[in-house]
């Protein structure tokens, strides 16, 4: 979970990170793309950097807090190009500020 314009993980992200780490520890061969997303607030260049920073924040949390090898994770930023909800209201924008995991 992220605030608008920020890449700092919110505390409520901890349970999801713990579950991802558990999955990675159970399958030592699993590698993931960590794909960051943004809402449509702000300029596209800023959102692309922000989405990359969000993905990298998740990678760093998994590495530092849960001991996952960095070689198993690759961070990518997708900016506002794949929303899961409308950006017309805060509820939708909040859903679009996310990171998704994709098997490599």
N, C-alpha and C positions, 0 to 999 in steps of 0.2 A: 504494500500500500504506500502511496506517495501523495504528498501535497502538490498543488499546482505549482509548476516551475521549479520543483525540487527533486533531487535524486536520493535524498536521505530516506532510508527505510523506516517506516513507522513501526512502533513497537508491536502493533497487532499483526505484523508480518511474521513474527517469530514462529507461531505454530506451523504455518505453511512451509517455512524454511526447514524446520525440524523434520517434517514429513518428506520433503525432497531429499534431505540428507539421508534419511532412513532408507529411502528407495535406492539411492546411489550406493550406500554401504551394503545393501542386500545383493546388488548386481554390480560386481566390480568391473565388468566390461562395459557398462552403460556410460555413454558420453552424451552431453546435452548442448544444444545451442540455447543460450539464454537471450531471449528477444525482448527488448524494451519497447514500450509504446507510450504515446502521449495523447492528451486531448488536442483540440485544435487551437487552444489559446496561445497567442504569441506567433513569432515569425518561424517559418519553416526551418531555416538554418539552426536556430536555437532549439527547436523541437527535435531535430535530428541528433544534435549533441546531447540534449537532455535524455533522449531515449537510450543512447549509448551509455551514458552515465548511470542510468537506472539499471540497465542490464549488468554493468560492471559492479554496481553496488551489491547486487544479488550474488554474483560470482564471488566477490570478496567476502561476503557474509558466509557463504558455504565453505570457503577455503579457511578463513580465520576462525570461525566459531565452531564449525563442524568437522574440520580436518579433511575435507574433500580435496583431492589433487587438482590443482589448477589446470593440468593438461586435459582433464575430462570435461572442461567447460569452456565454451566460446561465447563471448558477449557480442551482440549485434543490436544496433538501433534501427527501429522501423518508423520512428516518428509517429505522425498522425495518420499514416496510410492504411491502417487496418483497424478501424474502430469496431468495437463490439456493441456500442450503443450510440444513440444520437448525442451530438455535442451541443444541442440546443438548450440543455438545462444542466445544472450542477450534478444531478444524479447520474446522468449519462457520462458526463465528462469524468467523474470519479471512476467509473468503470473502465474508461479508456486509459487511465493512468495505471498501467499494469506491466507486468513481465510475464511472458509465456515461455514454457519449456518445450523444446522440440528435440526429439531423438536424432542424433547424428547418424 
